[in-house]
């Protein structure tokens, strides 16, 4: 069982930055791939970024490439999402997820956090 707790969301102006954190309560953190998803009102949950178990492979959806960076700290059992040059369309609830491998299909991830709201204003 893996419990995930996100933090770091908030209100930011367009062009600004936020860093999301997701702390995992498991001693086998290193065994899991980790991902960030987001869900805007009226839309389906979409893949944002993922990192494999070793941390040496990262994956991004096209719309955030060059702006967002996913990273993991095994010593802290934490995965981060650094978000720069934020746009209005980045507004959503952001969720952290864990599973054996990175998948873009949200339905195939086993463990989820409760989500953290990110609101980008003009």
Secondary structure per residue as TSV (DSSP state, phi and psi in degrees):
chain	resnum	aa	ss	phi	psi
A	1	X	-	360.0	135.5
A	2	X	-	-124.9	127.0
A	3	X	-	-107.3	134.3
A	4	X	E	-123.1	134.4
A	5	X	E	-129.8	116.0
A	6	X	E	-89.1	155.0
A	7	X	E	-155.7	167.1
A	8	X	-	104.4	-4.5
A	9	X	-	-70.7	172.8
A	10	X	E	162.9	-165.6
A	11	X	E	-103.5	130.3
A	12	X	E	-143.3	150.3
A	13	X	E	-79.1	153.5
A	14	X	T	-54.8	136.7
A	15	X	T	92.4	-11.7
A	16	X	-	-84.5	-173.3
A	17	X	-	-131.8	152.5
A	18	X	E	-144.4	152.6
A	19	X	E	-122.5	120.4
A	20	X	E	-92.3	145.2
A	21	X	E	-124.3	150.0
A	22	X	E	-138.5	113.0
A	23	X	E	-95.8	133.0
A	24	X	E	-109.7	135.0
A	25	X	-	-102.2	75.0
A	26	X	-	-152.9	143.6
A	27	X	T	-79.7	-10.1
A	28	X	T	-106.3	31.2
A	29	X	G	-52.3	-39.5
A	30	X	G	-65.7	-16.6
A	31	X	G	-83.4	-11.4
A	32	X	-	-105.5	142.3
A	33	X	E	-79.1	151.8
A	34	X	E	-129.4	147.9
A	35	X	E	-143.4	159.4
A	36	X	E	-118.3	132.4
A	37	X	E	-123.6	166.2
A	38	X	E	-144.7	153.9
A	39	X	E	-140.5	116.9
A	40	X	-	-91.5	157.5
A	41	X	T	-55.4	129.5
A	42	X	T	78.1	4.5
A	43	X	S	-120.7	162.1
A	44	X	-	-78.3	157.4
A	45	X	-	-68.0	132.6
A	46	X	E	-124.7	148.6
A	47	X	E	-68.5	135.3
A	48	X	E	-111.6	-52.8
A	49	X	E	-158.8	155.1
A	50	X	E	-148.0	155.5
A	51	X	E	-137.3	138.3
A	52	X	-	-76.5	178.3
A	53	X	T	-62.8	-32.8
A	54	X	T	-87.1	-16.9
A	55	X	S	88.3	1.5
A	56	X	S	-97.1	-0.2
A	57	X	-	-130.9	129.1
A	58	X	E	-125.6	155.2
A	59	X	E	-139.6	143.7
A	60	X	E	-140.3	149.6
A	61	X	-	-75.5	152.2
A	62	X	G	-57.9	-36.7
A	63	X	G	-70.6	-13.9
A	64	X	G	-113.2	-3.1
A	65	X	T	-59.3	133.4
A	66	X	T	86.3	-11.3
A	67	X	T	-115.4	-36.9
A	68	X	E	-108.7	148.2
A	69	X	E	-136.1	126.5
A	70	X	E	-100.1	141.1
A	71	X	E	-150.8	161.6
A	72	X	E	-133.6	145.9
A	73	X	E	-119.6	104.1
A	74	X	G	-67.1	-32.1
A	75	X	G	-66.3	-29.1
A	76	X	G	-104.2	2.2
A	77	X	T	52.1	43.4
A	78	X	E	-134.8	142.5
A	79	X	E	-117.7	143.2
A	80	X	E	-120.4	154.8
A	81	X	E	-131.9	104.8
A	82	X	E	-85.3	121.8
A	83	X	E	-117.9	115.9
A	84	X	-	-115.3	164.2
A	85	X	S	49.0	48.7
A	86	X	-	-64.1	144.5
A	87	X	-	-117.6	161.7
A	88	X	G	-55.3	-37.5
A	89	X	G	-73.7	-3.0
A	90	X	G	-83.8	-6.8
A	91	X	-	-61.9	124.7
A	92	X	E	-178.9	171.1
A	93	X	E	-87.8	128.4
A	94	X	E	-103.1	132.0
A	95	X	E	-119.4	142.3
A	96	X	E	-97.4	144.9
A	97	X	E	-141.6	154.4
A	98	X	E	-134.8	142.9
A	99	X	E	-165.2	-175.8
A	100	X	S	-70.1	-40.1
A	101	X	S	-136.6	163.5
A	102	X	-	-77.4	128.0
A	103	X	-	-133.6	145.2
A	104	X	S	-82.6	-15.8
A	105	X	-	-83.9	113.8
A	106	X	G	-63.9	-26.7
A	107	X	G	-72.2	-9.9
A	108	X	G	-100.0	4.6
A	109	X	-	-95.0	138.3
A	110	X	-	-86.0	-35.9
A	111	X	E	-121.9	138.6
A	112	X	E	-136.1	148.9
A	113	X	-	-87.1	-178.7
A	114	X	-	-86.5	-13.2
A	115	X	-	96.5	153.1
A	116	X	E	-139.3	135.6
A	117	X	E	-81.0	132.5
A	118	X	E	-120.3	122.2
A	119	X	E	-122.7	122.8
A	120	X	E	-107.5	123.7
A	121	X	E	-108.7	157.7
A	122	X	-	-87.4	360.0
